[in-house]
């Protein structure tokens, strides 16, 4: 039975939790079945963003990924040690650092992306025609939800999640 709704809530507590849990389970399963070389979800995300968007400043990359600079620095160090990214001083501001993907990083990103897409395609093909249609109908709403979540401000270190900035 759905949870209670206030007059301005379109989703009850139970429905919100079901959506959140389902999306989380999907993300974790895809990560487990398509990880390579012990790469974490966050490491893959940083590599993918760098591969897709080209050379980026560390500050811009931290904002896109929703990571604090210390955490991003650790992740970039691991990716750099594996030969997947390069870090170099910005040509216009020697104090700033720019990150780019190496040929090995681009190749790994392509492999992992293909592996993830194949896993999704395989599982999507197992859905009933009715569920396929429902999922396709829900796709714009899921994309909008993702866009809203991406635009949320990243909490400062030590700030509780959901706190206003």
PyMOL commands that set and color helices and strands:
alter all, ss='L'
color gray80, all
select helices_A, chain A and resi 13-34+41-53+58-65+69-81+103-124+129-150
alter helices_A, ss='H'
color red, helices_A
select strands_A, chain A and resi 56-57+85-89+97-101
alter strands_A, ss='S'
color yellow, strands_A
deselect
rebuild
show_as cartoon
